[in-house]
Amino acid sequence: MTEPDRPSGPEEPARQEREARSSRPVLEMDQSASASEYNPVADDDGDAGRTGRFWSVRRVPAGLLALVVLAGAGLLLYDVAAVRADRPAMRWRRWLADHLAEWRLDEIAVLAAAGAAILLGLWLVLLAVTPGLRALLPMRQDRPDLRAGLHREAAALVLRDRAMEVSGVQSVQVRMGRSRASVRARAHFRDLDDVRADLDEALGDALEELGLAKPPELAVHVGRPPAKKR
């Protein structure tokens, strides 16, 4: 008898990989882990589809700082104009000038005020030079006039739903970061290596389908659920 020809096509490498995995000896393990990185297929022009992070407008810090500067500048300008008009300076400015003349630079109050001003300045500089919006993942930009982003919680929910579709998975926890997606699953039946391999394939396809500009590294950990106490 002759063996029928096996179909060849795009599914042939995947089928051979599954047969090779099933032919390996199965080890009894309580936990199985893997780490893989999934990147989109590069376009012909190389950088097409890449986009930067979204920048936060930071309306609240900018508004508060503008109000403080406006109030302080307006009050000081009014007092200077009053002094120029031969009227006495405000009491708070005379009190502040007298105390500043008495304070020394090595006093604790002066050093604490200087340290607070430095920290506030560094915080404002950090807000100015960093994009913010860490929870928003930029997606591939196929059109120059259109940008899209995906919230990390939404991406984690998609990965969780896709992982729950794998046979043997009882529960899944997904932590989605900007550069790493950690998936912890509990399998109540099937071999852990088989479950982990199916999760690698399913979650890898899910990351590609999300259309992220920079897909995060995928780390999958599979274990058994804890034994119930009698």
Accessible surface in RSA format (square Angstrom, percent):
REM  Atomic radii and reference values for relative SASA: ProtOr
REM  Chains: A
REM  Algorithm: Lee & Richards
REM  Probe-radius: 1.40
REM  Slices: 20
REM RES _ NUM      All-atoms   Total-Side   Main-Chain    Non-polar    All polar
REM                ABS   REL    ABS   REL    ABS   REL    ABS   REL    ABS   REL
RES MET A   1   242.64 125.7 157.88 104.5  84.76 201.8 127.94 108.8 114.70 152.0
RES THR A   2   130.77  93.0 109.33 110.8  21.44  51.1  82.68 111.1  48.09  72.7
RES GLU A   3   125.41  72.0  99.17  75.0  26.25  62.5  48.13  93.1  77.29  63.1
RES PRO A   4   110.42  80.5  95.57  87.1  14.85  54.0 106.66  88.1   3.76  23.4
RES ASP A   5   141.87  99.4 113.12 112.6  28.75  68.0  39.42  92.8 102.45 102.2
RES ARG A   6   142.52  59.8 120.32  61.3  22.20  52.8  42.97  58.7  99.55  60.3
RES PRO A   7   113.96  83.1  98.28  89.6  15.69  57.0 110.09  90.9   3.88  24.1
RES SER A   8   103.04  87.1  72.73  97.1  30.31  69.8  37.98  80.9  65.05  91.1
RES GLY A   9    38.68  47.7   0.00   N/A  38.68  47.7  27.39  75.2  11.29  25.3
RES PRO A  10   134.66  98.1 103.97  94.8  30.68 111.5 116.15  95.9  18.51 115.0
RES GLU A  11   136.92  78.6 134.46 101.7   2.46   5.9  50.83  98.3  86.09  70.3
RES GLU A  12    33.31  19.1  30.02  22.7   3.30   7.8  22.25  43.0  11.06   9.0
RES PRO A  13    88.02  64.2  80.36  73.3   7.66  27.9  83.39  68.8   4.64  28.8
RES ALA A  14    39.33  36.2  34.13  52.7   5.20  11.8  37.49  52.8   1.84   4.9
RES ARG A  15    52.99  22.2  52.98  27.0   0.00   0.0  46.90  64.1   6.09   3.7
RES GLN A  16    96.38  53.9  91.17  66.6   5.21  12.4  26.25  55.9  70.13  53.2
RES GLU A  17   114.71  65.9 107.60  81.4   7.11  16.9  38.40  74.3  76.31  62.3
RES ARG A  18   113.06  47.5 109.63  55.9   3.43   8.2  44.96  61.4  68.10  41.3
RES GLU A  19    79.46  45.6  74.69  56.5   4.77  11.4  39.91  77.2  39.56  32.3
RES ALA A  20    52.87  48.6  45.63  70.4   7.24  16.5  51.50  72.5   1.37   3.6
RES ARG A  21    52.38  22.0  45.96  23.4   6.42  15.3  15.44  21.1  36.94  22.4
RES SER A  22    87.08  73.6  55.81  74.5  31.27  72.0  50.31 107.1  36.77  51.5
RES SER A  23    91.00  76.9  53.77  71.8  37.24  85.8  50.61 107.8  40.40  56.6
RES ARG A  24   136.28  57.2 129.84  66.2   6.44  15.3  60.34  82.5  75.94  46.0
RES PRO A  25   118.16  86.1  94.70  86.3  23.46  85.3 106.09  87.6  12.07  75.0
RES VAL A  26    94.20  62.0  64.10  58.0  30.10  72.5  67.56  58.7  26.64  72.3
RES LEU A  27   114.83  64.0 111.79  80.0   3.04   7.6 113.41  79.6   1.43   3.8
RES GLU A  28   168.34  96.6 136.67 103.4  31.67  75.4  66.85 129.3 101.49  82.9
RES MET A  29    81.48  42.2  65.07  43.1  16.41  39.1  63.63  54.1  17.85  23.6
RES ASP A  30   118.30  82.9 107.86 107.4  10.44  24.7  32.56  76.6  85.74  85.5
RES GLN A  31    98.12  54.9  91.84  67.1   6.27  14.9  24.83  52.9  73.29  55.6
RES SER A  32     4.98   4.2   2.43   3.2   2.56   5.9   2.56   5.4   2.43   3.4
RES ALA A  33    57.99  53.3  30.18  46.6  27.81  63.3  30.33  42.7  27.66  73.3
RES SER A  34    24.80  21.0  11.69  15.6  13.11  30.2  23.09  49.2   1.71   2.4
RES ALA A  35    65.31  60.0  33.48  51.7  31.83  72.4  33.88  47.7  31.43  83.2
RES SER A  36    40.33  34.1  31.85  42.5   8.48  19.5  20.25  43.1  20.08  28.1
RES GLU A  37   115.08  66.1  85.95  65.0  29.13  69.4  18.04  34.9  97.04  79.2
RES TYR A  38    44.37  20.7  41.64  23.7   2.73   7.1  37.31  28.0   7.06   8.7
RES ASN A  39    79.34  54.7  60.71  58.7  18.63  44.9  17.48  42.1  61.86  59.8
RES PRO A  40    29.30  21.4  13.70  12.5  15.60  56.7  18.26  15.1  11.04  68.6
RES VAL A  41   140.33  92.3 120.20 108.8  20.13  48.5 126.21 109.7  14.12  38.3
RES ALA A  42    82.25  75.6  53.24  82.2  29.01  66.0  61.35  86.4  20.91  55.4
RES ASP A  43    72.99  51.1  58.66  58.4  14.34  33.9  18.83  44.3  54.16  54.0
RES ASP A  44   160.91 112.7 120.70 120.1  40.21  95.1  45.13 106.2 115.79 115.5
RES ASP A  45   106.03  74.3  71.53  71.2  34.50  81.6  51.28 120.7  54.75  54.6
RES GLY A  46    44.75  55.2   0.00   N/A  44.75  55.2  30.61  84.0  14.14  31.7
RES ASP A  47   116.96  81.9 109.58 109.1   7.38  17.4  31.97  75.2  84.99  84.8
RES ALA A  48    39.96  36.7  19.95  30.8  20.01  45.5  30.14  42.4   9.82  26.0
RES GLY A  49     8.79  10.8   0.00   N/A   8.79  10.8   2.29   6.3   6.51  14.6
RES ARG A  50   121.05  50.8 102.39  52.2  18.66  44.4  42.75  58.4  78.30  47.5
RES THR A  51    30.41  21.6   5.15   5.2  25.26  60.2  12.17  16.3  18.24  27.6
RES GLY A  52    49.24  60.7   0.00   N/A  49.24  60.7  38.16 104.7  11.08  24.8
RES ARG A  53    63.60  26.7  53.52  27.3  10.08  24.0  34.48  47.1  29.12  17.7
RES PHE A  54    39.96  20.0  38.54  23.9   1.42   3.7  39.18  23.8   0.78   2.2
RES TRP A  55   149.69  60.1 128.75  62.3  20.94  49.2 105.73  56.4  43.97  71.3
RES SER A  56    31.79  26.9  19.08  25.5  12.71  29.3   4.65   9.9  27.14  38.0
RES VAL A  57    99.64  65.6  72.91  66.0  26.73  64.4  80.16  69.6  19.48  52.8
RES ARG A  58    46.44  19.5  37.87  19.3   8.57  20.4  27.17  37.1  19.26  11.7
RES ARG A  59   182.54  76.6 168.65  86.0  13.89  33.1  69.56  95.1 112.98  68.5
RES VAL A  60   108.40  71.3 101.18  91.6   7.22  17.4 107.48  93.4   0.92   2.5
RES PRO A  61    33.80  24.6  27.28  24.9   6.52  23.7  31.46  26.0   2.34  14.6
RES ALA A  62    59.38  54.6  47.43  73.2  11.94  27.2  54.64  76.9   4.74  12.5
RES GLY A  63    31.71  39.1   0.00   N/A  31.71  39.1  31.45  86.3   0.27   0.6
RES LEU A  64   108.06  60.2 107.04  76.6   1.02   2.6 107.28  75.3   0.78   2.1
RES LEU A  65    75.33  42.0  71.11  50.9   4.22  10.6  74.66  52.4   0.67   1.8
RES ALA A  66    58.57  53.9  48.74  75.2   9.83  22.4  56.36  79.4   2.21   5.9
RES LEU A  67   115.22  64.2 112.18  80.3   3.04   7.6 112.35  78.9   2.87   7.7
RES VAL A  68   105.37  69.3  98.70  89.4   6.66  16.1 102.94  89.4   2.42   6.6
RES VAL A  69    90.26  59.4  83.83  75.9   6.43  15.5  89.65  77.9   0.61   1.6
RES LEU A  70   128.04  71.3 123.36  88.3   4.68  11.8 126.26  88.7   1.77   4.8
RES ALA A  71    67.46  62.0  52.08  80.4  15.38  35.0  63.45  89.3   4.02  10.6
RES GLY A  72    40.25  49.6   0.00   N/A  40.25  49.6  35.27  96.8   4.98  11.2
RES ALA A  73    57.33  52.7  45.13  69.6  12.20  27.7  52.17  73.5   5.16  13.7
RES GLY A  74    37.51  46.3   0.00   N/A  37.51  46.3  31.58  86.7   5.93  13.3
RES LEU A  75    84.92  47.3  79.42  56.8   5.50  13.8  82.70  58.1   2.23   6.0
RES LEU A  76    88.16  49.1  88.01  63.0   0.15   0.4  88.01  61.8   0.15   0.4
RES LEU A  77   127.07  70.8 123.83  88.6   3.24   8.2 126.65  88.9   0.43   1.1
RES TYR A  78   130.54  60.9 124.54  70.9   6.00  15.6  92.95  69.8  37.59  46.3
RES ASP A  79     0.14   0.1   0.14   0.1   0.00   0.0   0.00   0.0   0.14   0.1
RES VAL A  80    61.02  40.2  60.42  54.7   0.61   1.5  60.98  53.0   0.04   0.1
RES ALA A  81    56.11  51.6  45.33  70.0  10.78  24.5  50.76  71.5   5.36  14.2
RES ALA A  82    16.91  15.5  10.95  16.9   5.95  13.5  16.32  23.0   0.58   1.5
RES VAL A  83    62.12  40.9  54.55  49.4   7.56  18.2  54.55  47.4   7.56  20.5
RES ARG A  84   200.97  84.4 173.04  88.2  27.94  66.5  54.96  75.1 146.01  88.5
RES ALA A  85    64.46  59.3  38.77  59.8  25.69  58.4  49.29  69.4  15.16  40.2
RES ASP A  86   140.60  98.5 105.36 104.9  35.23  83.3  37.69  88.7 102.91 102.6
RES ARG A  87   149.99  63.0 143.38  73.1   6.61  15.7  35.67  48.8 114.31  69.3
RES PRO A  88   113.86  83.0  91.46  83.4  22.40  81.4 103.44  85.4  10.41  64.7
RES ALA A  89    22.04  20.3  14.16  21.9   7.87  17.9  14.16  19.9   7.87  20.9
RES MET A  90    51.06  26.4  43.81  29.0   7.26  17.3  44.73  38.0   6.34   8.4
RES ARG A  91   192.75  80.9 186.09  94.9   6.67  15.9  67.70  92.5 125.06  75.8
RES TRP A  92    95.97  38.5  89.02  43.1   6.94  16.3  93.70  50.0   2.27   3.7
RES ARG A  93    68.63  28.8  68.31  34.8   0.32   0.8  18.46  25.2  50.18  30.4
RES ARG A  94   110.25  46.3 105.50  53.8   4.74  11.3  56.72  77.5  53.53  32.4
RES TRP A  95   138.85  55.7 134.30  65.0   4.55  10.7 122.45  65.3  16.40  26.6
RES LEU A  96    66.63  37.1  66.63  47.7   0.00   0.0  66.63  46.8   0.00   0.0
RES ALA A  97    57.67  53.0  46.85  72.3  10.82  24.6  52.30  73.7   5.37  14.2
RES ASP A  98    86.25  60.4  82.49  82.1   3.76   8.9  21.57  50.8  64.68  64.5
RES HIS A  99    54.00  29.5  53.98  37.5   0.02   0.1  29.96  30.9  24.04  28.0
RES LEU A 100   104.08  58.0  87.78  62.8  16.30  41.0  87.93  61.8  16.15  43.5
RES ALA A 101    88.50  81.4  47.54  73.4  40.96  93.2  58.99  83.1  29.51  78.2
RES GLU A 102   128.35  73.7 103.55  78.3  24.81  59.1  43.88  84.9  84.47  69.0
RES TRP A 103   105.64  42.4  88.09  42.6  17.55  41.2  69.87  37.3  35.78  58.0
RES ARG A 104   158.08  66.4 152.86  77.9   5.22  12.4  61.84  84.5  96.24  58.3
RES LEU A 105   153.67  85.6 145.92 104.4   7.75  19.5 146.04 102.6   7.63  20.5
RES ASP A 106    95.46  66.9  74.88  74.5  20.58  48.7  43.93 103.4  51.53  51.4
RES GLU A 107    57.25  32.9  50.89  38.5   6.36  15.1  25.11  48.6  32.14  26.2
RES ILE A 108   150.28  85.5 146.07 108.8   4.21  10.1 146.41 105.4   3.86  10.5
RES ALA A 109    60.21  55.4  45.97  70.9  14.24  32.4  53.15  74.9   7.06  18.7
RES VAL A 110    32.91  21.7  29.67  26.9   3.25   7.8  32.20  28.0   0.71   1.9
RES LEU A 111   105.27  58.6  96.79  69.2   8.49  21.3  97.39  68.4   7.89  21.2
RES ALA A 112    63.36  58.3  45.92  70.9  17.44  39.7  57.72  81.3   5.65  15.0
RES ALA A 113    64.90  59.7  50.88  78.5  14.03  31.9  59.07  83.2   5.83  15.4
RES ALA A 114    48.53  44.6  39.79  61.4   8.75  19.9  47.65  67.1   0.89   2.3
RES GLY A 115    28.54  35.2   0.00   N/A  28.54  35.2  27.76  76.2   0.78   1.7
RES ALA A 116    61.76  56.8  51.29  79.2  10.47  23.8  55.59  78.3   6.16  16.3
RES ALA A 117    65.41  60.1  50.55  78.0  14.85  33.8  56.15  79.1   9.26  24.5
RES ILE A 118   109.19  62.1 101.35  75.5   7.84  18.9 108.31  78.0   0.87   2.4
RES LEU A 119   123.66  68.9 118.98  85.1   4.68  11.8 119.34  83.8   4.32  11.6
RES LEU A 120    98.61  54.9  93.96  67.2   4.66  11.7  97.96  68.8   0.65   1.8
RES GLY A 121    29.72  36.7   0.00   N/A  29.72  36.7  29.22  80.2   0.50   1.1
RES LEU A 122   109.81  61.2 105.18  75.2   4.63  11.6 105.52  74.1   4.29  11.5
RES TRP A 123   117.21  47.0 112.73  54.6   4.48  10.5  97.00  51.7  20.22  32.8
RES LEU A 124    46.52  25.9  41.40  29.6   5.12  12.9  41.87  29.4   4.65  12.5
RES VAL A 125    88.99  58.6  86.81  78.6   2.19   5.3  88.97  77.3   0.02   0.1
RES LEU A 126   100.99  56.2  99.34  71.1   1.65   4.1 100.80  70.8   0.18   0.5
RES LEU A 127    35.23  19.6  31.75  22.7   3.48   8.8  31.86  22.4   3.37   9.1
RES ALA A 128    75.17  69.1  45.16  69.7  30.01  68.3  55.91  78.7  19.26  51.0
RES VAL A 129    96.34  63.4  73.45  66.5  22.89  55.2  77.84  67.6  18.50  50.2
RES THR A 130    43.42  30.9  43.24  43.8   0.18   0.4  39.25  52.7   4.17   6.3
RES PRO A 131    25.81  18.8  25.81  23.5   0.00   0.0  25.81  21.3   0.00   0.0
RES GLY A 132    12.65  15.6   0.00   N/A  12.65  15.6  11.69  32.1   0.97   2.2
RES LEU A 133    81.19  45.2  65.02  46.5  16.17  40.7  71.91  50.5   9.28  25.0
RES ARG A 134   135.42  56.9 131.08  66.8   4.35  10.4  51.77  70.8  83.65  50.7
RES ALA A 135    36.87  33.9  35.05  54.1   1.82   4.1  35.05  49.4   1.82   4.8
RES LEU A 136    47.69  26.6  45.90  32.8   1.79   4.5  45.90  32.2   1.79   4.8
RES LEU A 137     9.68   5.4   9.68   6.9   0.00   0.0   9.68   6.8   0.00   0.0
RES PRO A 138    20.63  15.0  19.58  17.8   1.05   3.8  19.58  16.2   1.05   6.5
RES MET A 139    49.96  25.9  49.01  32.4   0.95   2.3  41.10  34.9   8.86  11.7
RES ARG A 140    82.44  34.6  67.68  34.5  14.76  35.1  16.01  21.9  66.43  40.3
RES GLN A 141    44.84  25.1  32.16  23.5  12.68  30.2   8.55  18.2  36.29  27.5
RES ASP A 142   125.84  88.1  89.11  88.7  36.73  86.9  36.33  85.5  89.51  89.3
RES ARG A 143   136.52  57.3 134.74  68.7   1.78   4.2  44.46  60.8  92.06  55.8
RES PRO A 144   129.16  94.1 102.20  93.2  26.95  98.0 107.87  89.1  21.28 132.3
RES ASP A 145   109.50  76.7  70.49  70.2  39.01  92.2  49.62 116.8  59.88  59.7
RES LEU A 146   103.32  57.5  98.73  70.6   4.59  11.5 100.40  70.5   2.92   7.9
RES ARG A 147   104.24  43.8  77.51  39.5  26.73  63.6  44.13  60.3  60.11  36.4
RES ALA A 148    46.29  42.6  37.65  58.1   8.64  19.7  43.19  60.8   3.09   8.2
RES GLY A 149    31.06  38.3   0.00   N/A  31.06  38.3   0.97   2.7  30.08  67.4
RES LEU A 150    37.56  20.9  36.80  26.3   0.76   1.9  37.56  26.4   0.00   0.0
RES HIS A 151    81.48  44.5  78.18  54.3   3.30   8.4  56.49  58.2  24.99  29.1
RES ARG A 152    63.58  26.7  62.96  32.1   0.62   1.5   7.02   9.6  56.55  34.3
RES GLU A 153   132.85  76.3 123.39  93.4   9.46  22.5  46.22  89.4  86.63  70.7
RES ALA A 154    40.81  37.5  34.03  52.5   6.78  15.4  39.04  55.0   1.77   4.7
RES ALA A 155     0.00   0.0   0.00   0.0   0.00   0.0   0.00   0.0   0.00   0.0
RES ALA A 156    16.89  15.5  15.84  24.5   1.04   2.4  16.53  23.3   0.35   0.9
RES LEU A 157   101.66  56.6  98.28  70.3   3.38   8.5 101.14  71.0   0.52   1.4
RES VAL A 158    56.75  37.3  54.03  48.9   2.72   6.6  55.89  48.6   0.86   2.3
RES LEU A 159     0.00   0.0   0.00   0.0   0.00   0.0   0.00   0.0   0.00   0.0
RES ARG A 160   101.45  42.6 101.45  51.7   0.00   0.0  20.80  28.4  80.66  48.9
RES ASP A 161    69.42  48.6  65.64  65.3   3.78   8.9  27.25  64.1  42.17  42.1
RES ARG A 162    63.22  26.5  61.72  31.5   1.51   3.6  11.41  15.6  51.82  31.4
RES ALA A 163     0.00   0.0   0.00   0.0   0.00   0.0   0.00   0.0   0.00   0.0
RES MET A 164    72.73  37.7  54.38  36.0  18.35  43.7  54.47  46.3  18.26  24.2
RES GLU A 165   132.44  76.0  96.80  73.2  35.64  84.9  46.16  89.3  86.28  70.4
RES VAL A 166    16.60  10.9   8.70   7.9   7.90  19.0  13.37  11.6   3.24   8.8
RES SER A 167    63.44  53.6  50.32  67.2  13.11  30.2  43.64  92.9  19.79  27.7
RES GLY A 168     4.94   6.1   0.00   N/A   4.94   6.1   0.00   0.0   4.94  11.1
RES VAL A 169    12.00   7.9   0.00   0.0  12.00  28.9   0.00   0.0  12.00  32.6
RES GLN A 170    89.68  50.1  72.86  53.2  16.82  40.0  22.72  48.4  66.96  50.8
RES SER A 171    49.12  41.5  46.42  61.9   2.70   6.2  38.57  82.1  10.55  14.8
RES VAL A 172    11.02   7.3   0.00   0.0  11.02  26.6   0.58   0.5  10.44  28.3
RES GLN A 173   131.32  73.4 126.03  92.1   5.29  12.6  41.41  88.2  89.91  68.2
RES VAL A 174    27.43  18.0   2.11   1.9  25.32  61.0   2.11   1.8  25.32  68.7
RES ARG A 175   193.07  81.1 186.14  94.9   6.93  16.5  67.20  91.8 125.87  76.3
RES MET A 176    18.79   9.7   1.08   0.7  17.72  42.2   1.89   1.6  16.90  22.4
RES GLY A 177    18.87  23.3   0.00   N/A  18.87  23.3  17.53  48.1   1.34   3.0
RES ARG A 178    87.10  36.6  72.79  37.1  14.31  34.1  12.26  16.7  74.85  45.4
RES SER A 179    78.73  66.5  70.04  93.5   8.69  20.0  38.35  81.7  40.38  56.6
RES ARG A 180   102.32  43.0  99.08  50.5   3.24   7.7  44.40  60.7  57.92  35.1
RES ALA A 181     0.00   0.0   0.00   0.0   0.00   0.0   0.00   0.0   0.00   0.0
RES SER A 182    31.17  26.3  30.19  40.3   0.98   2.2  13.58  28.9  17.59  24.6
RES VAL A 183     0.00   0.0   0.00   0.0   0.00   0.0   0.00   0.0   0.00   0.0
RES ARG A 184   130.71  54.9 127.90  65.2   2.81   6.7  42.57  58.2  88.14  53.4
RES ALA A 185     3.18   2.9   0.00   0.0   3.18   7.2   0.00   0.0   3.18   8.4
RES ARG A 186   106.71  44.8 106.71  54.4   0.00   0.0  16.84  23.0  89.87  54.5
RES ALA A 187     0.00   0.0   0.00   0.0   0.00   0.0   0.00   0.0   0.00   0.0
RES HIS A 188    95.77  52.3  68.16  47.4  27.61  70.6  51.14  52.7  44.63  51.9
RES PHE A 189   101.02  50.5  95.24  59.0   5.78  15.0 101.02  61.2   0.00   0.0
RES ARG A 190    79.25  33.3  55.79  28.4  23.46  55.9  35.65  48.7  43.61  26.4
RES ASP A 191    31.54  22.1  20.92  20.8  10.62  25.1  15.11  35.6  16.43  16.4
RES LEU A 192     2.89   1.6   2.07   1.5   0.82   2.1   2.07   1.5   0.82   2.2
RES ASP A 193    40.93  28.7  40.33  40.1   0.59   1.4  15.03  35.4  25.89  25.8
RES ASP A 194    48.21  33.8  47.89  47.7   0.32   0.7   7.20  16.9  41.01  40.9
RES VAL A 195     0.00   0.0   0.00   0.0   0.00   0.0   0.00   0.0   0.00   0.0
RES ARG A 196    57.87  24.3  57.87  29.5   0.00   0.0   0.25   0.3  57.61  34.9
RES ALA A 197    12.24  11.3   6.04   9.3   6.21  14.1   7.39  10.4   4.85  12.9
RES ASP A 198    37.94  26.6  35.04  34.9   2.90   6.9  12.27  28.9  25.67  25.6
RES LEU A 199     0.00   0.0   0.00   0.0   0.00   0.0   0.00   0.0   0.00   0.0
RES ASP A 200    19.06  13.3  18.97  18.9   0.08   0.2  12.63  29.7   6.42   6.4
RES GLU A 201    94.79  54.4  85.12  64.4   9.67  23.0  42.04  81.3  52.75  43.1
RES ALA A 202    21.45  19.7  15.31  23.6   6.14  14.0  21.23  29.9   0.22   0.6
RES LEU A 203     0.00   0.0   0.00   0.0   0.00   0.0   0.00   0.0   0.00   0.0
RES GLY A 204     1.62   2.0   0.00   N/A   1.62   2.0   1.62   4.5   0.00   0.0
RES ASP A 205    65.73  46.0  64.47  64.2   1.26   3.0  13.30  31.3  52.43  52.3
RES ALA A 206     0.84   0.8   0.00   0.0   0.84   1.9   0.38   0.5   0.46   1.2
RES LEU A 207     0.41   0.2   0.03   0.0   0.38   0.9   0.03   0.0   0.38   1.0
RES GLU A 208    82.98  47.6  74.98  56.7   8.00  19.1  18.17  35.1  64.81  52.9
RES GLU A 209   119.82  68.8  84.39  63.8  35.44  84.4  48.64  94.1  71.18  58.1
RES LEU A 210    18.89  10.5  13.31   9.5   5.58  14.0  16.37  11.5   2.52   6.8
RES GLY A 211    11.49  14.2   0.00   N/A  11.49  14.2  10.46  28.7   1.03   2.3
RES LEU A 212     2.75   1.5   2.58   1.8   0.17   0.4   2.58   1.8   0.17   0.4
RES ALA A 213     2.46   2.3   2.46   3.8   0.00   0.0   2.46   3.5   0.00   0.0
RES LYS A 214   148.33  72.4 140.74  86.4   7.59  18.1  85.73  77.2  62.60  66.7
RES PRO A 215     5.01   3.7   1.11   1.0   3.90  14.2   1.11   0.9   3.90  24.2
RES PRO A 216     2.72   2.0   1.09   1.0   1.63   5.9   2.72   2.2   0.00   0.0
RES GLU A 217    63.33  36.4  61.27  46.3   2.06   4.9   8.87  17.2  54.46  44.5
RES LEU A 218     0.75   0.4   0.30   0.2   0.46   1.2   0.30   0.2   0.46   1.2
RES ALA A 219     0.77   0.7   0.77   1.2   0.00   0.0   0.77   1.1   0.00   0.0
RES VAL A 220     0.29   0.2   0.29   0.3   0.00   0.0   0.29   0.2   0.00   0.0
RES HIS A 221    43.83  24.0  43.82  30.5   0.01   0.0  32.17  33.2  11.66  13.6
RES VAL A 222     0.43   0.3   0.00   0.0   0.43   1.0   0.43   0.4   0.00   0.0
RES GLY A 223    13.96  17.2   0.00   N/A  13.96  17.2  11.71  32.1   2.24   5.0
RES ARG A 224    86.90  36.5  75.65  38.6  11.25  26.8  38.30  52.3  48.60  29.5
RES PRO A 225    43.39  31.6  30.78  28.1  12.60  45.8  30.78  25.4  12.60  78.3
RES PRO A 226   100.67  73.4  78.70  71.7  21.97  79.9  89.89  74.2  10.77  67.0
RES ALA A 227    97.77  89.9  65.44 101.0  32.33  73.5  75.35 106.1  22.42  59.4
RES LYS A 228   195.49  95.4 169.22 103.8  26.27  62.5 117.26 105.5  78.23  83.3
RES LYS A 229   203.65  99.3 167.76 102.9  35.88  85.4 115.88 104.3  87.77  93.5
RES ARG A 230   284.63 119.5 206.79 105.4  77.84 185.3 113.33 154.9 171.30 103.8
END  Absolute sums over single chains surface
CHAIN  1 A    17026.8      14200.9       2825.9      10432.8       6594.0
END  Absolute sums over all chains
TOTAL         17026.8      14200.9       2825.9      10432.8       6594.0
